[in-house]
Amino acid sequence: MNKALSIWRARLCMTQREAATALGVALNTYQQWESGKSWKTGKPVSAPLVALLAAAALEHGLQPVTEDGAPKQDGDGTPAYPPR
């Protein structure tokens, strides 16, 4: 189990789906990272360092950005994070 991700998600009062969306990954990917086990093989898996760094950045208020460096926004022009 990846306690760092579980603790991060709990501190932000997020569901696994919200956490996956915030990190830009599929729900099943996030669930495997948090559980520490591959569903297909049963072998251990861990979240990549970049995902853990992204989680820390989001927790500290850094907003996601697009490839050109602009703040990422929802369709209504509001910041894409935190999830609603």
C-alpha positions in Angstrom: 0.0 0.0 0.0 1.2 3.5 -0.8 0.6 5.3 2.4 1.9 8.6 1.0 -0.9 8.7 -1.6 -3.6 7.5 0.8 -2.6 10.2 3.4 -2.4 12.9 0.7 -5.9 12.0 -0.6 -7.3 11.9 2.9 -5.8 15.3 3.8 -7.5 16.8 0.7 -10.8 15.0 1.4 -10.7 13.5 -2.1 -12.2 10.3 -3.5 -9.9 8.1 -5.5 -11.6 9.3 -8.7 -10.9 12.9 -7.8 -7.3 12.1 -6.9 -6.8 10.3 -10.2 -8.3 13.2 -12.1 -6.1 15.7 -10.2 -3.0 13.7 -11.1 -4.1 13.2 -14.7 -4.3 9.4 -14.6 -6.9 6.8 -15.0 -8.8 5.7 -11.9 -7.6 2.1 -12.1 -4.0 3.4 -12.4 -4.4 5.5 -9.3 -6.1 2.6 -7.4 -3.2 0.3 -8.2 -0.6 2.9 -7.0 -2.5 3.3 -3.8 -3.0 -0.4 -3.2 0.6 -1.2 -4.2 -0.5 -4.1 -6.3 -1.1 -4.8 -10.0 -4.6 -6.1 -10.6 -3.5 -8.1 -13.6 -0.4 -9.7 -12.2 -0.7 -9.3 -8.4 2.9 -8.0 -8.5 3.9 -4.9 -6.5 3.6 -1.5 -8.2 4.5 1.9 -6.9 3.5 5.4 -8.0 6.2 7.1 -10.0 8.1 9.8 -8.3 6.6 12.4 -10.7 3.1 11.5 -9.5 4.1 11.9 -5.8 5.7 15.2 -6.6 2.6 16.3 -8.5 0.5 15.4 -5.4 2.7 17.4 -3.2 2.6 20.4 -5.5 -1.2 20.3 -5.7 -1.5 20.1 -2.0 0.6 23.2 -1.6 -1.5 25.2 -4.0 0.4 24.9 -7.3 -2.1 24.8 -10.1 -1.8 22.4 -13.1 -0.6 24.0 -16.3 -1.0 23.2 -20.0 1.9 22.3 -22.3 2.4 26.0 -23.1 2.7 26.9 -19.4 -0.8 28.5 -19.0 -2.9 27.7 -16.0 -5.2 24.7 -16.8 -8.9 25.7 -16.8 -12.3 24.0 -16.9 -14.6 24.7 -19.7 -16.2 27.6 -17.7 -12.9 29.4 -17.3 -12.3 28.5 -13.7 -9.1 26.8 -12.5 -9.2 23.0 -13.1 -8.1 22.3 -9.5 -9.3 21.7 -6.9 -11.9 19.2 -8.1 -15.5 20.1 -7.5 
